Amino acid sequence: MTVLDALFLVQREQDPSLSFRCACRVGMCGTCAMSIDGVPRLACKTRVRTLGTAVVQVAPLPNLPVVKDLVVSLEPFFDQ
């Protein structure tokens, strides 16, 4: 199970209002990028099992404005 799969599970079974981005689900587009256990990673490529912890902390990418939950505005990135 990837972190993205886990987020879909949480959204489906616990919190339908949870917001995050994804598009390709194969690690090419980068839209699912977020901070996972304090490290910027792609949620679609990060396997929960490899993190070696019972609790996985997810957060929006740092240094970008948060739109909602795990969704950040990418405008500053594209402006550069």
Biopython code that builds the backbone (N, CA, C, O; Angstrom):
import numpy as np
from Bio.PDB.StructureBuilder import StructureBuilder

atoms = [
    (1, "MET", "N", (0.839, -1.176, 0.000)),
    (1, "MET", "CA", (0.000, 0.000, 0.000)),
    (1, "MET", "C", (0.885, 1.241, 0.000)),
    (1, "MET", "O", (1.833, 1.347, 0.779)),
    (2, "THR", "N", (0.563, 2.161, -0.875)),
    (2, "THR", "CA", (1.281, 3.434, -0.897)),
    (2, "THR", "C", (0.594, 4.425, 0.043)),
    (2, "THR", "O", (-0.528, 4.196, 0.495)),
    (3, "VAL", "N", (1.276, 5.511, 0.324)),
    (3, "VAL", "CA", (0.673, 6.566, 1.138)),
    (3, "VAL", "C", (-0.565, 7.108, 0.423)),
    (3, "VAL", "O", (-1.562, 7.425, 1.071)),
    (4, "LEU", "N", (-0.509, 7.217, -0.894)),
    (4, "LEU", "CA", (-1.672, 7.687, -1.647)),
    (4, "LEU", "C", (-2.848, 6.729, -1.488)),
    (4, "LEU", "O", (-3.983, 7.174, -1.311)),
    (5, "ASP", "N", (-2.597, 5.424, -1.548)),
    (5, "ASP", "CA", (-3.658, 4.441, -1.322)),
    (5, "ASP", "C", (-4.261, 4.617, 0.069)),
    (5, "ASP", "O", (-5.479, 4.551, 0.238)),
    (6, "ALA", "N", (-3.402, 4.841, 1.059)),
    (6, "ALA", "CA", (-3.873, 5.036, 2.438)),
    (6, "ALA", "C", (-4.726, 6.295, 2.551)),
    (6, "ALA", "O", (-5.733, 6.304, 3.259)),
    (7, "LEU", "N", (-4.325, 7.358, 1.854)),
    (7, "LEU", "CA", (-5.117, 8.589, 1.880)),
    (7, "LEU", "C", (-6.488, 8.367, 1.255)),
    (7, "LEU", "O", (-7.489, 8.861, 1.775)),
    (8, "PHE", "N", (-6.548, 7.636, 0.155)),
    (8, "PHE", "CA", (-7.850, 7.316, -0.445)),
    (8, "PHE", "C", (-8.709, 6.491, 0.517)),
    (8, "PHE", "O", (-9.920, 6.696, 0.597)),
    (9, "LEU", "N", (-8.094, 5.569, 1.241)),
    (9, "LEU", "CA", (-8.817, 4.754, 2.214)),
    (9, "LEU", "C", (-9.385, 5.621, 3.337)),
    (9, "LEU", "O", (-10.540, 5.458, 3.730)),
    (10, "VAL", "N", (-8.572, 6.538, 3.848)),
    (10, "VAL", "CA", (-9.041, 7.461, 4.895)),
    (10, "VAL", "C", (-10.178, 8.319, 4.351)),
    (10, "VAL", "O", (-11.185, 8.525, 5.029)),
    (11, "GLN", "N", (-10.018, 8.813, 3.140)),
    (11, "GLN", "CA", (-11.055, 9.657, 2.528)),
    (11, "GLN", "C", (-12.362, 8.881, 2.346)),
    (11, "GLN", "O", (-13.446, 9.413, 2.588)),
    (12, "ARG", "N", (-12.252, 7.640, 1.926)),
    (12, "ARG", "CA", (-13.430, 6.817, 1.662)),
    (12, "ARG", "C", (-14.121, 6.359, 2.949)),
    (12, "ARG", "O", (-15.350, 6.323, 3.013)),
    (13, "GLU", "N", (-13.335, 6.008, 3.974)),
    (13, "GLU", "CA", (-13.912, 5.368, 5.159)),
    (13, "GLU", "C", (-14.004, 6.251, 6.398)),
    (13, "GLU", "O", (-14.777, 5.944, 7.305)),
    (14, "GLN", "N", (-13.228, 7.352, 6.463)),
    (14, "GLN", "CA", (-13.222, 8.141, 7.692)),
    (14, "GLN", "C", (-13.541, 9.613, 7.503)),
    (14, "GLN", "O", (-14.273, 10.195, 8.304)),
    (15, "ASP", "N", (-13.000, 10.226, 6.452)),
    (15, "ASP", "CA", (-13.167, 11.669, 6.293)),
    (15, "ASP", "C", (-13.306, 12.034, 4.817)),
    (15, "ASP", "O", (-12.307, 12.303, 4.149)),
    (16, "PRO", "N", (-14.533, 12.046, 4.305)),
    (16, "PRO", "CA", (-14.726, 12.352, 2.890)),
    (16, "PRO", "C", (-14.312, 13.770, 2.507)),
    (16, "PRO", "O", (-14.205, 14.075, 1.319)),
    (17, "SER", "N", (-14.082, 14.629, 3.475)),
    (17, "SER", "CA", (-13.679, 15.998, 3.156)),
    (17, "SER", "C", (-12.164, 16.144, 2.993)),
    (17, "SER", "O", (-11.692, 17.218, 2.621)),
    (18, "LEU", "N", (-11.394, 15.085, 3.264)),
    (18, "LEU", "CA", (-9.941, 15.145, 3.145)),
    (18, "LEU", "C", (-9.540, 15.485, 1.715)),
    (18, "LEU", "O", (-9.984, 14.832, 0.770)),
    (19, "SER", "N", (-8.699, 16.507, 1.553)),
    (19, "SER", "CA", (-8.290, 16.959, 0.219)),
    (19, "SER", "C", (-6.805, 16.729, -0.016)),
    (19, "SER", "O", (-5.970, 17.049, 0.830)),
    (20, "PHE", "N", (-6.496, 16.177, -1.166)),
    (20, "PHE", "CA", (-5.123, 15.982, -1.624)),
    (20, "PHE", "C", (-5.170, 15.885, -3.138)),
    (20, "PHE", "O", (-6.235, 15.684, -3.723)),
    (21, "ARG", "N", (-4.008, 16.030, -3.773)),
    (21, "ARG", "CA", (-3.954, 15.981, -5.234)),
    (21, "ARG", "C", (-3.306, 14.691, -5.702)),
    (21, "ARG", "O", (-2.416, 14.148, -5.048)),
    (22, "CYS", "N", (-3.765, 14.218, -6.834)),
    (22, "CYS", "CA", (-3.093, 13.135, -7.538)),
    (22, "CYS", "C", (-3.577, 13.148, -8.978)),
    (22, "CYS", "O", (-4.682, 13.608, -9.263)),
    (23, "ALA", "N", (-2.763, 12.652, -9.870)),
    (23, "ALA", "CA", (-3.162, 12.605, -11.278)),
    (23, "ALA", "C", (-2.726, 11.286, -11.905)),
    (23, "ALA", "O", (-3.568, 10.462, -12.260)),
    (24, "CYS", "N", (-1.428, 11.080, -12.043)),
    (24, "CYS", "CA", (-0.958, 9.930, -12.814)),
    (24, "CYS", "C", (-0.860, 8.649, -11.990)),
    (24, "CYS", "O", (-0.988, 7.558, -12.546)),
    (25, "ARG", "N", (-0.639, 8.752, -10.697)),
    (25, "ARG", "CA", (-0.477, 7.627, -9.771)),
    (25, "ARG", "C", (0.725, 6.740, -10.070)),
    (25, "ARG", "O", (0.811, 5.627, -9.551)),
    (26, "VAL", "N", (1.662, 7.217, -10.905)),
    (26, "VAL", "CA", (2.851, 6.424, -11.225)),
    (26, "VAL", "C", (4.150, 7.201, -11.019)),
    (26, "VAL", "O", (5.202, 6.758, -11.482)),
    (27, "GLY", "N", (4.107, 8.332, -10.346)),
    (27, "GLY", "CA", (5.309, 9.077, -10.015)),
    (27, "GLY", "C", (5.871, 9.960, -11.105)),
    (27, "GLY", "O", (7.032, 10.362, -11.028)),
    (28, "MET", "N", (5.085, 10.275, -12.119)),
    (28, "MET", "CA", (5.593, 11.111, -13.205)),
    (28, "MET", "C", (5.201, 12.576, -13.079)),
    (28, "MET", "O", (5.985, 13.455, -13.438)),
    (29, "CYS", "N", (4.005, 12.852, -12.577)),
    (29, "CYS", "CA", (3.501, 14.229, -12.623)),
    (29, "CYS", "C", (3.891, 15.060, -11.403)),
    (29, "CYS", "O", (4.038, 16.276, -11.520)),
    (30, "GLY", "N", (4.059, 14.447, -10.256)),
    (30, "GLY", "CA", (4.446, 15.164, -9.054)),
    (30, "GLY", "C", (3.319, 15.845, -8.303)),
    (30, "GLY", "O", (3.571, 16.517, -7.304)),
    (31, "THR", "N", (2.075, 15.690, -8.758)),
    (31, "THR", "CA", (0.977, 16.391, -8.085)),
    (31, "THR", "C", (0.688, 15.849, -6.690)),
    (31, "THR", "O", (0.083, 16.550, -5.878)),
    (32, "CYS", "N", (1.099, 14.635, -6.395)),
    (32, "CYS", "CA", (0.837, 14.059, -5.066)),
    (32, "CYS", "C", (1.978, 14.328, -4.087)),
    (32, "CYS", "O", (2.035, 13.707, -3.025)),
    (33, "ALA", "N", (2.881, 15.235, -4.425)),
    (33, "ALA", "CA", (4.002, 15.549, -3.537)),
    (33, "ALA", "C", (3.495, 16.152, -2.227)),
    (33, "ALA", "O", (2.626, 17.024, -2.217)),
    (34, "MET", "N", (4.051, 15.672, -1.147)),
    (34, "MET", "CA", (3.705, 16.164, 0.192)),
    (34, "MET", "C", (4.826, 15.789, 1.141)),
    (34, "MET", "O", (5.726, 15.027, 0.787)),
    (35, "SER", "N", (4.767, 16.318, 2.324)),
    (35, "SER", "CA", (5.737, 15.971, 3.347)),
    (35, "SER", "C", (5.253, 14.701, 4.037)),
    (35, "SER", "O", (4.177, 14.682, 4.634)),
    (36, "ILE", "N", (6.046, 13.649, 3.953)),
    (36, "ILE", "CA", (5.703, 12.365, 4.570)),
    (36, "ILE", "C", (6.778, 12.065, 5.608)),
    (36, "ILE", "O", (7.944, 11.870, 5.265)),
    (37, "ASP", "N", (6.384, 12.030, 6.863)),
    (37, "ASP", "CA", (7.318, 11.886, 7.980)),
    (37, "ASP", "C", (8.445, 12.914, 7.896)),
    (37, "ASP", "O", (9.605, 12.610, 8.176)),
    (38, "GLY", "N", (8.079, 14.143, 7.504)),
    (38, "GLY", "CA", (9.016, 15.250, 7.490)),
    (38, "GLY", "C", (9.898, 15.350, 6.259)),
    (38, "GLY", "O", (10.763, 16.223, 6.184)),
    (39, "VAL", "N", (9.686, 14.458, 5.285)),
    (39, "VAL", "CA", (10.507, 14.449, 4.073)),
    (39, "VAL", "C", (9.607, 14.663, 2.858)),
    (39, "VAL", "O", (8.589, 13.983, 2.730)),
    (40, "PRO", "N", (9.955, 15.591, 1.964)),
    (40, "PRO", "CA", (9.148, 15.760, 0.751)),
    (40, "PRO", "C", (9.246, 14.501, -0.124)),
    (40, "PRO", "O", (10.336, 14.083, -0.512)),
    (41, "ARG", "N", (8.089, 13.912, -0.423)),
    (41, "ARG", "CA", (8.048, 12.675, -1.211)),
    (41, "ARG", "C", (6.797, 12.656, -2.062)),
    (41, "ARG", "O", (5.886, 13.463, -1.873)),
    (42, "LEU", "N", (6.763, 11.727, -3.001)),
    (42, "LEU", "CA", (5.551, 11.479, -3.776)),
    (42, "LEU", "C", (4.732, 10.417, -3.059)),
    (42, "LEU", "O", (5.230, 9.329, -2.771)),
    (43, "ALA", "N", (3.482, 10.732, -2.775)),
    (43, "ALA", "CA", (2.619, 9.798, -2.047)),
    (43, "ALA", "C", (2.349, 8.540, -2.860)),
    (43, "ALA", "O", (2.148, 7.469, -2.287)),
    (44, "CYS", "N", (2.341, 8.651, -4.188)),
    (44, "CYS", "CA", (2.051, 7.489, -5.030)),
    (44, "CYS", "C", (3.223, 6.520, -5.123)),
    (44, "CYS", "O", (3.033, 5.365, -5.503)),
    (45, "LYS", "N", (4.421, 6.961, -4.786)),
    (45, "LYS", "CA", (5.607, 6.107, -4.867)),
    (45, "LYS", "C", (6.111, 5.657, -3.500)),
    (45, "LYS", "O", (6.977, 4.786, -3.416)),
    (46, "THR", "N", (5.580, 6.242, -2.432)),
    (46, "THR", "CA", (6.060, 5.934, -1.086)),
    (46, "THR", "C", (5.222, 4.825, -0.477)),
    (46, "THR", "O", (4.029, 5.000, -0.230)),
    (47, "ARG", "N", (5.844, 3.695, -0.237)),
    (47, "ARG", "CA", (5.146, 2.566, 0.378)),
    (47, "ARG", "C", (5.150, 2.732, 1.893)),
    (47, "ARG", "O", (6.182, 3.021, 2.497)),
    (48, "VAL", "N", (3.988, 2.546, 2.489)),
    (48, "VAL", "CA", (3.834, 2.709, 3.940)),
    (48, "VAL", "C", (4.777, 1.761, 4.675)),
    (48, "VAL", "O", (5.396, 2.145, 5.668)),
    (49, "ARG", "N", (4.887, 0.544, 4.199)),
    (49, "ARG", "CA", (5.711, -0.486, 4.860)),
    (49, "ARG", "C", (7.173, -0.062, 4.976)),
    (49, "ARG", "O", (7.831, -0.380, 5.967)),
    (50, "THR", "N", (7.683, 0.648, 3.980)),
    (50, "THR", "CA", (9.101, 1.018, 3.992)),
    (50, "THR", "C", (9.410, 2.162, 4.957)),
    (50, "THR", "O", (10.579, 2.423, 5.242)),
    (51, "LEU", "N", (8.396, 2.839, 5.457)),
    (51, "LEU", "CA", (8.621, 3.956, 6.377)),
    (51, "LEU", "C", (9.017, 3.477, 7.765)),
    (51, "LEU", "O", (9.603, 4.235, 8.539)),
    (52, "GLY", "N", (8.704, 2.226, 8.087)),
    (52, "GLY", "CA", (9.151, 1.636, 9.346)),
    (52, "GLY", "C", (8.562, 2.254, 10.590)),
    (52, "GLY", "O", (9.218, 2.292, 11.631)),
    (53, "THR", "N", (7.334, 2.741, 10.504)),
    (53, "THR", "CA", (6.692, 3.342, 11.663)),
    (53, "THR", "C", (5.213, 2.973, 11.663)),
    (53, "THR", "O", (4.618, 2.765, 10.605)),
    (54, "ALA", "N", (4.631, 2.893, 12.842)),
    (54, "ALA", "CA", (3.208, 2.552, 12.949)),
    (54, "ALA", "C", (2.310, 3.724, 12.604)),
    (54, "ALA", "O", (1.166, 3.537, 12.189)),
    (55, "VAL", "N", (2.827, 4.935, 12.775)),
    (55, "VAL", "CA", (2.064, 6.144, 12.488)),
    (55, "VAL", "C", (2.822, 6.945, 11.427)),
    (55, "VAL", "O", (3.996, 7.271, 11.600)),
    (56, "VAL", "N", (2.138, 7.251, 10.337)),
    (56, "VAL", "CA", (2.749, 8.035, 9.260)),
    (56, "VAL", "C", (2.199, 9.451, 9.343)),
    (56, "VAL", "O", (0.984, 9.653, 9.354)),
    (57, "GLN", "N", (3.092, 10.424, 9.400)),
    (57, "GLN", "CA", (2.674, 11.820, 9.456)),
    (57, "GLN", "C", (2.743, 12.415, 8.056)),
    (57, "GLN", "O", (3.787, 12.386, 7.405)),
    (58, "VAL", "N", (1.622, 12.953, 7.607)),
    (58, "VAL", "CA", (1.578, 13.624, 6.308)),
    (58, "VAL", "C", (1.236, 15.093, 6.536)),
    (58, "VAL", "O", (0.464, 15.442, 7.429)),
    (59, "ALA", "N", (1.833, 15.940, 5.707)),
    (59, "ALA", "CA", (1.610, 17.381, 5.812)),
    (59, "ALA", "C", (1.781, 17.979, 4.423)),
    (59, "ALA", "O", (2.404, 17.374, 3.550)),
    (60, "PRO", "N", (1.223, 19.175, 4.223)),
    (60, "PRO", "CA", (1.445, 19.834, 2.936)),
    (60, "PRO", "C", (2.928, 20.162, 2.758)),
    (60, "PRO", "O", (3.669, 20.259, 3.736)),
    (61, "LEU", "N", (3.348, 20.330, 1.523)),
    (61, "LEU", "CA", (4.729, 20.721, 1.259)),
    (61, "LEU", "C", (5.029, 22.042, 1.959)),
    (61, "LEU", "O", (4.203, 22.955, 1.944)),
    (62, "PRO", "N", (6.201, 22.149, 2.568)),
    (62, "PRO", "CA", (6.554, 23.413, 3.224)),
    (62, "PRO", "C", (6.863, 24.488, 2.185)),
    (62, "PRO", "O", (7.160, 24.181, 1.030)),
    (63, "ASN", "N", (6.794, 25.717, 2.594)),
    (63, "ASN", "CA", (7.154, 26.884, 1.774)),
    (63, "ASN", "C", (6.210, 27.152, 0.606)),
    (63, "ASN", "O", (6.542, 27.939, -0.282)),
    (64, "LEU", "N", (5.050, 26.521, 0.589)),
    (64, "LEU", "CA", (4.026, 26.814, -0.412)),
    (64, "LEU", "C", (2.726, 27.104, 0.315)),
    (64, "LEU", "O", (2.455, 26.499, 1.353)),
    (65, "PRO", "N", (1.912, 28.019, -0.207)),
    (65, "PRO", "CA", (0.649, 28.341, 0.465)),
    (65, "PRO", "C", (-0.320, 27.156, 0.436)),
    (65, "PRO", "O", (-0.525, 26.526, -0.602)),
    (66, "VAL", "N", (-0.900, 26.873, 1.582)),
    (66, "VAL", "CA", (-1.854, 25.764, 1.692)),
    (66, "VAL", "C", (-3.218, 26.222, 1.196)),
    (66, "VAL", "O", (-3.724, 27.262, 1.616)),
    (67, "VAL", "N", (-3.803, 25.441, 0.305)),
    (67, "VAL", "CA", (-5.150, 25.709, -0.192)),
    (67, "VAL", "C", (-6.159, 25.031, 0.721)),
    (67, "VAL", "O", (-7.108, 25.665, 1.182)),
    (68, "LYS", "N", (-5.958, 23.738, 0.984)),
    (68, "LYS", "CA", (-6.805, 22.969, 1.890)),
    (68, "LYS", "C", (-6.126, 21.641, 2.192)),
    (68, "LYS", "O", (-5.632, 20.975, 1.282)),
    (69, "ASP", "N", (-6.097, 21.258, 3.443)),
    (69, "ASP", "CA", (-5.522, 19.990, 3.900)),
    (69, "ASP", "C", (-4.120, 19.786, 3.327)),
    (69, "ASP", "O", (-3.186, 20.481, 3.729)),
    (70, "LEU", "N", (-3.956, 18.844, 2.392)),
    (70, "LEU", "CA", (-2.648, 18.535, 1.814)),
    (70, "LEU", "C", (-2.427, 19.196, 0.458)),
    (70, "LEU", "O", (-1.413, 18.951, -0.196)),
    (71, "VAL", "N", (-3.363, 20.027, 0.036)),
    (71, "VAL", "CA", (-3.282, 20.700, -1.262)),
    (71, "VAL", "C", (-2.591, 22.050, -1.082)),
    (71, "VAL", "O", (-3.005, 22.872, -0.264)),
    (72, "VAL", "N", (-1.533, 22.261, -1.861)),
    (72, "VAL", "CA", (-0.832, 23.545, -1.834)),
    (72, "VAL", "C", (-0.976, 24.221, -3.190)),
    (72, "VAL", "O", (-1.201, 23.570, -4.210)),
    (73, "SER", "N", (-0.842, 25.537, -3.174)),
    (73, "SER", "CA", (-0.833, 26.295, -4.417)),
    (73, "SER", "C", (0.545, 26.149, -5.058)),
    (73, "SER", "O", (1.565, 26.372, -4.406)),
    (74, "LEU", "N", (0.573, 25.779, -6.315)),
    (74, "LEU", "CA", (1.835, 25.607, -7.025)),
    (74, "LEU", "C", (2.242, 26.862, -7.792)),
    (74, "LEU", "O", (3.248, 26.851, -8.501)),
    (75, "GLU", "N", (1.477, 27.938, -7.661)),
    (75, "GLU", "CA", (1.799, 29.177, -8.372)),
    (75, "GLU", "C", (3.205, 29.679, -8.068)),
    (75, "GLU", "O", (3.917, 30.034, -9.007)),
    (76, "PRO", "N", (3.649, 29.729, -6.804)),
    (76, "PRO", "CA", (5.020, 30.195, -6.555)),
    (76, "PRO", "C", (6.071, 29.332, -7.275)),
    (76, "PRO", "O", (7.088, 29.844, -7.743)),
    (77, "PHE", "N", (5.818, 28.056, -7.355)),
    (77, "PHE", "CA", (6.734, 27.136, -8.036)),
    (77, "PHE", "C", (6.793, 27.469, -9.532)),
    (77, "PHE", "O", (7.880, 27.559, -10.104)),
    (78, "PHE", "N", (5.641, 27.651, -10.159)),
    (78, "PHE", "CA", (5.594, 27.941, -11.584)),
    (78, "PHE", "C", (6.100, 29.352, -11.905)),
    (78, "PHE", "O", (6.617, 29.599, -12.995)),
    (79, "ASP", "N", (5.947, 30.268, -10.954)),
    (79, "ASP", "CA", (6.439, 31.631, -11.162)),
    (79, "ASP", "C", (7.970, 31.676, -11.269)),
    (79, "ASP", "O", (8.527, 32.549, -11.935)),
    (80, "GLN", "N", (8.636, 30.733, -10.612)),
    (80, "GLN", "CA", (10.091, 30.701, -10.648)),
    (80, "GLN", "C", (10.541, 30.067, -11.936)),
    (80, "GLN", "O", (11.742, 29.939, -12.174)),
]
sb = StructureBuilder()
sb.init_structure("model")
sb.init_model(0)
sb.init_chain("A")
sb.init_seg("    ")
for serial, (resi, resn, name, xyz) in enumerate(atoms, 1):
    if name == "N":
        sb.init_residue(resn, " ", resi, " ")
    sb.init_atom(name, np.array(xyz, "f"), 0.0, 1.0, " ", f" {name:<3s}", serial, name[0])
structure = sb.get_structure()
